Amino acid sequence: MIGTHRLLSKDVRFKSLGLVIIDEEHRFGVAQKERLRQLTRQVDVLALTATPIPRTLNLSLAGARDMSVIETPPRDRLPVHTEILEADDALAADAILREVDRGGQVFFVHNRVETIHHTALRVQQLVPQVRVAVAHGQMAERELERVMLDFLEKRSDVLVSTMIVESGLDIPSVNTLFVDRADTLGLAQLYQLRGRVGRSAHRAYAYLTVPSRRVLTEEAEKRLRVIEEFDDLGVGFKIALKDMEIRGAGNLLGAEQHGFLVGLGFDLYVKLLEEAVAELKGEVPERAQEPRLLTDWSAYLPDDYVEDEHEKLSLYRRLAEAGDLAVLDDLTLEMMDRFGQLPPPAVSLVELRRLRLLGGMAEVESVRVFQDLVEMSLRRPLTPAEIRCLVGAVGFQTEFVTGRTFGIRVRGEGLLLFHRATELLRALRACTSLKGS
């Protein structure tokens, strides 16, 4: 059975439902998805979307849903050339005439019904030699059908419409798109609109017009920069990731399909979610509990080392997610290869991450790193044999602290302090692992 949202109504009952396929999944709200969840507890579900909303994408990335990505475009398709520009009548007239002259048609999207006829009149005045039609969702059904059939049969050259052309249309002759006030639309909407052109072997063009870049909000600027940057074929998943980064991951336990977790923090939220999913799957987490870290060292990636803020955030996240020393070393080599020798604050950042990883392996409760001193608090006191092993394994002086907690101190200056702390943690892990042998 093929149907619309009507199939989710309470008065519709299925005798033996076995498979549910949801097309354009991003168009469904949380209430509708909850109804689907009730219907599909014991059946298989396949959801299809070019641009998953942040909440859905977060579910997949966290492991709560399986995900497959199709990146191979249809044969002979070309990427859509995308430009963000301020409204320019001369450029619009030139682009429309160029498309019509090569036998093509144009979508001109203006998403306000109140002013759509005024916009269509303005387009007609710019290019009086072309045929302009208007389509929007408030038109009578028969009238709208007639306008669309006329456009499909090339009895009009430019269709000025609202967002009703966003999805479901496949007209190979339409290879130029104008989006008026693109700054007011979402990233997924822009990507869907761009997908309405370039559906043949001809080069297609998408012009996203804004009133002025000087008056754009920061979030609108980010959206437009992403849609302009990612103009290759099959980049829907990458755009969805950027959309989640801009809008937030939403709330898996509530109705919000995007937004940030202000009180918890996204990284901690994702970590907790991954742990919960692993527990439900019966998977034992492999990563050791890392010690708390307190330091007065300057540890960061300077602006003159990594200039792009998005790239910098990505590197910070990868550093935080590095679960073993090999991954950390690979990331360090990658940064050196891409950006050059690490400056002192970046070296401190990497070495502090290394201490936390080693501390987790050596059952260290907390690590305090000051300018000439590292102090480690252990989860249990060392035995005399372990202390003798540790003292004999390192070639520098160490101090043992007893009291409420058992601790070890090591002193040094600059990088020597980090090297000694690293050597001490390696030796501590080796000596404590001999306990049961």
C-alpha positions in Angstrom: 0.0 0.0 0.0 1.3 3.5 -1.0 -0.1 6.5 0.9 0.5 9.8 2.5 0.5 10.7 6.2 -3.1 9.5 6.2 -1.8 6.0 6.8 -0.8 7.1 10.3 -4.3 7.9 11.4 -5.6 6.0 14.3 -8.6 4.6 12.4 -6.2 2.9 9.9 -5.3 -0.6 11.1 -3.0 -3.1 9.4 -3.6 -6.8 9.5 -0.1 -8.1 9.0 2.4 -5.3 8.6 5.9 -6.5 7.8 7.9 -3.6 6.1 7.5 0.2 6.3 9.4 2.4 3.8 9.3 6.1 4.7 10.2 8.4 1.8 11.3 12.0 2.5 11.7 11.2 6.2 12.8 14.8 7.0 9.2 15.9 6.3 7.8 14.0 9.3 7.3 15.6 12.7 8.1 13.9 16.0 4.4 13.1 16.7 4.2 11.3 13.4 7.4 9.5 14.0 6.2 8.4 17.4 3.0 7.0 15.7 5.3 5.2 13.3 7.3 3.8 16.2 4.2 2.4 17.7 3.2 0.8 14.4 6.6 -0.6 13.7 7.9 -2.1 16.9 7.9 -5.6 15.4 8.5 -4.8 11.8 11.4 -3.6 9.6 11.7 0.1 8.7 13.6 1.8 5.9 13.7 5.6 6.0 14.9 7.5 2.9 16.0 11.1 2.9 18.6 13.2 1.0 19.1 15.5 4.1 18.3 13.8 7.4 17.3 16.3 10.1 19.8 16.7 13.1 17.8 14.5 15.5 17.6 11.6 13.0 21.3 12.0 12.1 22.2 12.0 15.7 20.3 8.8 16.3 22.3 7.1 13.5 25.7 8.5 14.5 25.1 7.3 18.1 24.3 3.8 16.9 20.6 3.8 17.7 19.9 3.3 14.0 21.7 1.6 11.2 22.7 3.9 8.4 23.7 3.5 4.7 24.9 6.4 2.6 24.5 6.4 -1.2 27.0 8.8 -2.7 27.1 7.6 -6.4 25.2 10.0 -8.6 23.1 8.9 -11.7 25.1 8.5 -14.9 26.2 11.6 -16.8 25.1 14.0 -14.0 27.2 17.1 -13.4 27.6 19.1 -10.2 25.3 22.2 -10.0 27.3 25.4 -10.1 26.2 27.3 -7.0 26.6 31.1 -6.3 25.6 33.2 -3.4 25.1 36.8 -4.5 23.3 40.0 -3.8 20.1 40.6 -5.8 21.2 41.9 -9.3 18.6 42.4 -12.0 21.1 42.5 -14.8 22.6 39.2 -13.8 19.2 37.6 -13.4 18.1 38.7 -16.9 21.3 37.4 -18.4 21.1 34.0 -16.7 17.4 33.6 -17.6 18.0 34.5 -21.3 21.1 32.2 -21.5 19.0 29.3 -20.2 16.1 29.9 -22.5 18.4 30.4 -25.5 19.8 26.9 -25.0 16.3 25.4 -24.9 16.0 25.1 -21.1 13.6 26.4 -18.4 14.0 28.3 -15.1 12.7 27.9 -11.6 12.4 31.2 -9.7 11.6 30.5 -6.0 10.0 33.3 -4.0 8.5 31.9 -0.8 5.9 34.6 0.0 2.4 34.2 -1.5 1.5 37.8 -0.7 4.2 39.2 -3.0 4.7 36.4 -5.5 2.7 38.1 -8.3 4.7 41.3 -7.9 7.9 39.2 -8.2 6.6 37.5 -11.3 5.8 40.9 -12.8 9.3 42.1 -12.1 10.8 39.0 -13.8 8.5 39.6 -16.8 9.7 43.2 -17.0 13.3 42.1 -16.9 12.9 39.6 -19.7 9.8 40.5 -21.6 10.6 38.0 -24.4 10.1 35.0 -22.1 6.9 33.4 -20.9 6.4 33.6 -17.1 4.0 31.5 -15.0 3.1 31.5 -11.3 2.5 28.6 -8.9 1.8 28.4 -5.2 0.0 26.2 -2.7 -3.0 28.5 -2.2 -4.1 28.2 -5.9 -7.1 26.2 -6.8 -6.2 22.5 -7.5 -7.2 22.6 -11.1 -5.5 25.9 -11.8 -2.3 24.7 -10.2 -2.4 21.5 -12.2 -2.9 23.5 -15.4 0.1 25.7 -14.6 2.4 22.8 -13.9 1.3 20.8 -17.0 1.9 23.9 -19.2 5.4 24.3 -17.7 6.1 20.6 -18.1 5.1 20.8 -21.8 7.3 24.0 -22.2 4.4 26.4 -22.8 6.1 28.6 -20.2 9.8 29.4 -19.7 10.1 30.6 -16.1 8.1 29.3 -13.2 7.9 31.7 -10.3 6.8 29.6 -7.4 6.9 29.1 -3.6 8.6 26.1 -1.9 6.1 23.7 -3.5 8.8 22.8 -6.1 11.1 21.7 -3.3 10.8 18.0 -3.8 9.1 15.4 -6.0 9.7 17.2 -9.4 11.9 15.7 -12.1 12.0 18.0 -15.1 15.3 17.5 -17.0 14.8 20.7 -19.1 15.0 23.0 -15.9 18.7 23.8 -15.4 18.7 27.2 -13.9 17.4 28.0 -10.4 17.0 31.4 -8.6 16.2 31.4 -4.9 15.0 34.8 -3.7 16.0 35.6 -0.1 17.9 32.4 0.3 19.0 33.6 3.8 15.5 32.9 5.1 15.6 29.2 4.2 17.1 26.2 6.0 20.1 24.3 4.8 18.1 21.2 4.0 15.6 23.3 2.0 18.3 24.9 0.0 19.9 21.5 -0.8 16.5 20.1 -1.8 15.8 23.1 -4.1 19.2 22.8 -5.7 18.3 19.2 -6.4 15.5 20.3 -8.7 18.0 21.4 -11.4 20.8 19.5 -13.0 18.7 16.4 -13.6 20.1 15.8 -17.1 23.5 15.8 -18.7 23.5 19.6 -19.0 25.4 21.9 -16.7 23.0 23.5 -14.2 23.2 26.8 -12.3 21.8 27.7 -8.9 21.8 31.4 -7.9 20.9 32.1 -4.2 20.2 35.7 -3.8 20.4 37.7 -0.5 19.6 41.4 0.2 23.2 42.2 1.4 25.8 40.1 3.0 26.3 42.8 5.6 22.9 42.3 7.1 22.9 38.5 7.3 22.8 36.8 10.6 25.7 34.6 11.6 23.7 31.5 11.3 22.4 32.4 7.8 26.0 33.2 6.7 27.1 29.7 7.9 24.2 28.0 6.0 25.0 29.8 2.8 28.7 29.2 3.1 28.0 25.5 3.5 25.7 25.2 0.5 28.1 27.1 -1.7 31.1 25.1 -0.6 29.5 21.6 -0.9 28.4 21.7 -4.5 29.6 18.3 -5.6 27.3 15.4 -6.3 26.3 13.1 -3.4 27.1 15.5 -0.6 23.8 15.3 1.2 25.2 13.5 4.1 28.0 16.0 4.6 25.5 18.9 4.4 23.4 17.1 7.0 26.4 16.9 9.3 27.0 20.6 8.9 23.3 21.3 9.5 23.6 19.4 12.8 26.7 21.3 13.7 24.9 24.7 13.0 21.5 23.9 14.5 22.4 21.3 17.2 21.5 17.7 17.5 18.0 18.0 19.0 16.5 16.0 21.8 16.1 12.2 21.5 13.7 12.1 24.4 11.6 15.2 23.5 9.9 16.9 20.6 12.9 19.1 19.5 14.3 17.9 16.2 17.3 20.3 16.4 18.8 22.5 19.1 21.7 22.4 21.6 21.8 20.9 25.0 22.7 24.0 27.0 22.9 22.4 30.5 24.8 19.3 29.5 27.0 20.0 26.6 26.9 18.2 23.3 30.1 16.1 23.7 29.1 14.8 27.1 25.5 14.1 25.8 26.9 12.1 22.8 29.3 10.2 25.1 26.4 9.3 27.5 24.2 8.3 24.6 27.0 6.1 23.1 27.5 4.4 26.5 23.7 3.7 26.8 23.5 2.3 23.3 26.5 0.1 24.0 25.0 -1.2 27.2 21.7 -2.0 25.5 23.7 -3.9 22.8 25.6 -5.8 25.5 28.9 -4.3 24.4 31.5 -3.8 27.2 33.1 -0.4 26.8 36.8 -0.9 26.0 38.0 2.6 27.0 39.5 2.9 30.5 38.1 5.6 32.8 40.3 8.6 32.3 41.6 10.7 35.3 40.5 14.2 36.1 43.0 16.8 34.9 43.9 20.1 36.5 46.5 22.3 34.9 47.8 25.9 34.7 49.5 25.2 31.3 48.3 27.1 28.2 47.0 24.3 26.0 45.1 25.2 22.8 45.4 25.6 19.1 46.4 29.2 18.3 44.5 31.2 15.7 47.7 31.7 13.6 48.3 27.9 13.6 44.8 26.8 12.6 42.9 29.7 11.2 39.6 28.1 10.2 37.3 27.9 13.3 35.4 24.9 11.9 38.6 23.0 11.3 39.8 23.9 14.8 36.6 22.6 16.4 37.0 19.4 14.4 40.6 18.9 15.7 39.6 19.6 19.3 36.8 17.0 19.0 39.2 14.4 17.4 41.7 15.0 20.2 39.0 14.5 22.8 37.8 11.3 21.1 41.3 9.8 20.6 40.9 6.6 22.6 44.5 5.3 22.4 48.1 6.5 22.0 48.3 5.4 18.3 45.3 7.5 17.3 46.8 10.5 19.2 50.2 10.1 17.5 48.5 9.8 14.1 46.5 13.0 14.7 49.7 14.8 15.9 51.5 13.8 12.7 48.5 14.9 10.6 48.5 18.3 12.2 52.2 18.7 11.6 51.9 17.7 8.0 48.9 20.1 7.4 49.8 23.1 9.5 53.6 22.8 10.3 55.5 22.3 13.5 53.3 22.4 16.6 53.6 25.7 18.6 54.1 25.4 22.4 50.4 25.7 23.4 49.5 22.9 20.9 52.3 20.7 22.2 50.9 21.2 25.7 47.4 20.2 24.5 48.7 17.0 22.9 50.9 16.0 25.9 48.1 16.7 28.4 45.9 14.4 26.3 48.6 11.8 26.4 48.8 12.0 30.2 45.1 11.4 30.5 45.2 8.4 28.2 48.1 6.9 30.1 46.5 7.7 33.4 43.4 5.8 32.5 45.5 2.7 31.7 47.4 3.0 35.0 44.4 3.4 37.3 45.1 7.1 38.1 42.3 9.0 39.7 43.4 12.6 39.0 46.4 14.4 37.5 47.5 17.9 38.5 50.0 19.5 36.1 51.7 22.7 37.1 54.6 24.6 35.7 57.3 22.5 37.3 55.3 19.7 39.0 53.0 16.8 38.1 51.0 15.2 40.9 49.0 12.0 40.4 46.4 10.6 42.8 46.0 6.8 42.5 42.8 4.9 43.0 44.6 2.6 45.5 47.8 2.7 47.5 50.8 0.9 45.9 52.3 -2.2 47.6 55.9 -2.2 48.7 56.8 -4.4 45.8 55.1 -2.1 43.3 56.9 0.9 44.8 60.3 -0.8 44.5 59.5 -1.7 40.9 58.5 1.8 40.0 61.6 3.4 41.6 63.8 1.0 39.7 62.1 1.6 36.4 62.6 5.4 36.2 65.8 7.3 36.1 64.8 10.3 38.0 63.6 11.2 41.5 59.9 10.6 42.4 58.0 11.5 45.6 55.3 9.4 47.2 52.5 11.2 49.0 50.3 9.5 51.6 47.2 10.8 53.4 43.6 10.8 52.3 44.8 9.5 48.9 48.0 7.9 47.7 49.9 10.0 45.2 53.1 10.4 43.3 55.0 13.6 42.4 57.5 14.2 39.7 59.4 17.5 39.0 60.9 19.1 35.9 60.8 22.1 33.6 59.2 22.6 30.2 58.9 19.5 28.0 61.1 17.5 30.4 58.2 17.6 32.9 55.9 16.0 30.4 58.5 13.4 29.3 59.1 12.4 33.0 55.4 12.2 33.7 54.8 10.1 30.6 57.7 7.7 31.5 56.4 7.5 35.1 52.8 6.6 33.9 54.2 3.9 31.6 56.3 2.4 34.4 53.3 2.6 36.8 51.1 0.7 34.4 53.8 -2.0 33.9 54.5 -2.3 37.7 50.9 -2.5 38.7 50.0 -5.1 36.0 52.6 -7.4 37.5 50.5 -7.7 40.7 48.6 -10.7 39.6 51.4 -12.5 37.8 
